[in-house]
């Protein structure tokens, strides 16, 4: 029986693509005096390309942007701006609030496991306005271990006081989320866009609200097995 639902943040609860696009255009406009030597669309498109869906840290991204475009601002200043202002551009996926309210009403425990820098990820998480729904939050920098290492999943299970077979992990990254959680003994739900399934997950969804259907199906199956 599933007692706890744990989530990834970026690309799962947080619509990172939309949030990044929102932020980078705002950064260009706010820092126009320093960035006006490069076209806005070029600057924003190049940032998104170098960002690589968040898998390249921004100090490297901004250093390369400054070098390529000979910007009249330092990479450190751009990074500080990113760290301060990205939180104001965080966009949740559709259905997030309804999902969390439903899970809470169904008495599921909820946890977050995210790779990244603690302060930055916590600010983005809090910006979504969903912190009150969660029973535990685990950021890789603070935990000293990151996905897909199964240890970070086990740490979360211990704090929630549930066994691996009583928990499900929802994430968008095949290796970090699905393989990582599976190696720790959790069931997995893959939140995918147009990605091709590799068959490792227990279920896959496009919409967050579809998670409720999956959990209901598993609950029904479990009752039939024990009847």
C-alpha positions as CSV (number, residue, x, y, z in Angstrom):
1,X,0.0,0.0,0.0
2,X,1.4,3.4,-1.0
3,X,1.6,5.8,2.0
4,X,4.0,8.4,0.6
5,X,4.4,10.3,-2.7
6,X,7.8,11.9,-3.3
7,X,8.5,14.4,-6.1
8,X,11.3,15.9,-8.1
9,X,11.1,19.7,-8.5
10,X,12.5,20.9,-11.9
11,X,10.5,19.6,-14.8
12,X,8.1,17.8,-12.5
13,X,6.4,20.4,-10.3
14,X,8.1,23.4,-11.6
15,X,7.7,24.1,-15.3
16,X,11.3,24.9,-15.7
17,X,11.3,25.6,-19.4
18,X,8.6,28.3,-19.1
19,X,10.2,29.7,-16.0
20,X,13.6,30.0,-17.6
21,X,12.2,31.7,-20.7
22,X,10.2,34.1,-18.4
23,X,13.3,34.9,-16.4
24,X,15.9,35.4,-19.1
25,X,13.8,37.9,-21.1
26,X,13.1,39.8,-17.9
27,X,16.9,39.8,-17.1
28,X,17.7,41.2,-20.5
29,X,15.1,44.0,-20.0
30,X,16.3,44.9,-16.5
31,X,20.0,44.9,-17.5
32,X,19.4,46.5,-20.9
33,X,22.1,49.1,-20.4
34,X,24.8,46.4,-19.9
35,X,23.3,44.0,-22.5
36,X,22.2,46.3,-25.3
37,X,25.2,45.3,-27.6
38,X,23.5,41.9,-28.2
39,X,20.0,41.3,-29.6
40,X,17.5,40.2,-27.0
41,X,16.4,37.1,-28.9
42,X,20.0,36.1,-29.5
43,X,20.9,36.5,-25.8
44,X,17.9,34.6,-24.5
45,X,18.2,31.8,-27.1
46,X,21.9,31.3,-26.4
47,X,21.3,31.3,-22.6
48,X,18.7,28.6,-23.0
49,X,21.0,26.6,-25.2
50,X,23.9,26.8,-22.9
51,X,21.7,26.1,-19.8
52,X,21.0,22.6,-21.2
53,X,17.8,22.2,-19.3
54,X,19.5,23.1,-16.1
55,X,22.2,20.5,-16.2
56,X,25.0,23.1,-16.7
57,X,25.5,25.4,-13.8
58,X,25.0,29.1,-14.5
59,X,28.5,30.3,-13.6
60,X,29.7,28.5,-16.6
61,X,26.8,29.7,-18.8
62,X,27.3,33.3,-17.9
63,X,31.0,33.2,-18.3
64,X,30.6,31.9,-21.8
65,X,27.9,34.5,-22.6
66,X,30.2,37.3,-21.4
67,X,33.1,36.0,-23.5
68,X,31.1,35.3,-26.7
69,X,29.2,38.7,-26.7
70,X,31.9,40.8,-25.0
71,X,29.3,42.0,-22.5
72,X,29.8,45.1,-20.4
73,X,29.0,43.2,-17.2
74,X,30.7,40.4,-15.4
75,X,29.6,36.8,-15.2
76,X,29.5,37.1,-11.4
77,X,27.0,40.0,-11.6
78,X,24.8,38.0,-14.0
79,X,24.9,35.0,-11.8
80,X,24.0,37.0,-8.7
81,X,21.1,38.4,-10.6
82,X,20.0,34.9,-11.6
83,X,20.2,33.7,-8.0
84,X,18.2,36.7,-6.7
85,X,15.5,37.0,-9.3
86,X,14.8,33.6,-10.8
87,X,12.5,32.8,-7.9
88,X,10.1,35.5,-9.1
89,X,9.6,33.7,-12.4
90,X,8.8,30.2,-11.2
91,X,5.8,28.8,-13.0
92,X,4.1,25.6,-11.8
93,X,2.7,22.9,-14.0
94,X,-1.0,23.0,-14.5
95,X,-2.9,21.1,-11.9
96,X,-0.2,21.2,-9.2
97,X,-2.3,22.8,-6.4
98,X,-5.3,20.5,-7.2
99,X,-3.0,17.5,-7.1
100,X,-1.4,18.3,-3.8
101,X,-4.7,19.2,-2.1
102,X,-6.2,15.9,-3.3
103,X,-3.2,13.9,-2.1
104,X,-3.4,15.6,1.3
105,X,-7.1,14.8,1.6
106,X,-6.3,11.2,0.8
107,X,-3.8,11.2,3.7
108,X,-0.7,10.6,1.6
109,X,2.6,11.8,3.1
110,X,4.5,14.0,0.6
111,X,8.2,14.7,0.1
112,X,10.5,16.5,-2.2
113,X,13.9,15.3,-3.4
114,X,15.8,17.6,-5.7
115,X,19.3,17.9,-7.0
116,X,20.9,21.4,-6.7
117,X,22.1,24.1,-4.4
118,X,20.1,24.3,-1.2
119,X,19.2,28.0,-0.9
120,X,18.4,28.4,-4.6
121,X,16.2,25.3,-4.9
122,X,14.4,26.1,-1.6
123,X,13.6,29.6,-2.8
124,X,12.1,28.2,-6.0
125,X,10.2,25.6,-4.2
126,X,8.8,28.2,-1.8
127,X,7.9,30.5,-4.7
128,X,5.4,27.9,-5.9
129,X,3.4,28.3,-2.7
130,X,3.2,24.6,-2.0
131,X,5.6,24.2,0.9
132,X,2.9,23.6,3.5
133,X,1.8,20.4,1.8
134,X,5.1,18.7,2.2
135,X,6.3,16.6,5.1
136,X,10.0,16.5,4.1
137,X,12.3,18.3,1.8
138,X,15.6,17.0,0.6
139,X,18.1,19.0,-1.5
140,X,21.2,17.3,-2.7
141,X,23.7,19.9,-1.5
142,X,22.4,19.8,2.0
143,X,22.0,16.0,2.0
144,X,25.6,15.5,0.8
145,X,24.4,13.1,-1.9
146,X,22.5,13.5,-5.1
147,X,20.2,11.5,-7.4
148,X,20.5,8.9,-8.8
149,X,22.4,7.7,-5.7
150,X,19.8,5.6,-3.9
151,X,21.0,6.9,-0.5
152,X,19.2,10.2,-0.9
153,X,15.9,8.4,-1.5
154,X,16.5,6.2,1.6
155,X,17.2,9.3,3.7
156,X,13.8,10.7,2.6
157,X,12.1,7.4,3.4
158,X,13.6,7.3,6.9
159,X,12.4,10.8,7.7
160,X,8.9,9.9,6.5
161,X,9.1,6.6,8.4
162,X,7.9,4.6,5.4
163,X,9.3,1.5,3.7
164,X,10.4,1.6,0.0
165,X,7.4,-0.5,-1.1
166,X,5.1,2.1,0.6
167,X,6.4,5.0,-1.5
168,X,6.3,6.2,-5.1
169,X,8.6,8.8,-6.7
170,X,7.5,11.1,-9.4
171,X,10.1,12.6,-11.7
172,X,10.9,13.6,-15.3
173,X,14.6,12.5,-15.6
174,X,15.0,8.9,-16.6
175,X,18.4,8.2,-14.9
176,X,18.2,10.6,-11.9
177,X,14.6,10.0,-11.0
178,X,13.4,6.7,-12.4
179,X,16.5,4.6,-12.2
180,X,17.6,6.3,-8.9
181,X,14.3,5.7,-7.1
182,X,13.9,2.2,-8.5
183,X,17.3,1.3,-7.2
184,X,16.2,2.3,-3.7
185,X,13.1,0.1,-4.0
186,X,10.4,2.7,-4.7
187,X,7.7,2.5,-7.3
188,X,8.1,5.2,-10.0
189,X,5.9,7.4,-12.0
190,X,7.6,9.1,-15.0
191,X,6.4,12.6,-15.9
192,X,7.3,12.8,-19.5
193,X,6.7,15.2,-22.3
194,X,7.5,13.7,-25.7
195,X,10.2,11.4,-24.4
196,X,10.1,7.7,-25.4
197,X,9.6,5.3,-22.6
198,X,12.4,2.9,-21.8
199,X,10.1,0.7,-19.7
200,X,11.8,1.2,-16.4
201,X,9.0,3.1,-14.7
202,X,5.9,1.5,-13.1
203,X,3.7,4.1,-14.8
204,X,4.0,7.3,-16.9
205,X,1.9,10.5,-17.0
206,X,1.8,13.7,-19.1
207,X,-0.4,15.6,-16.6
208,X,0.1,15.9,-12.9
209,X,-3.5,15.1,-12.2
210,X,-3.1,11.8,-13.9
211,X,-1.0,10.8,-10.9
212,X,-4.3,10.5,-9.0
213,X,-5.6,8.0,-11.5
214,X,-2.4,5.9,-11.3
215,X,-2.6,5.8,-7.5
216,X,-6.3,4.9,-7.5
217,X,-5.6,2.1,-9.9
218,X,-2.8,0.7,-7.7
219,X,-5.0,1.0,-4.6
220,X,-7.8,-0.9,-6.4
221,X,-5.4,-3.6,-7.5
222,X,-4.0,-4.0,-4.0
223,X,-7.4,-4.4,-2.5
224,X,-8.3,-7.1,-5.0
225,X,-5.0,-9.0,-4.2
226,X,-5.8,-9.0,-0.5
227,X,-9.6,-9.8,-0.8
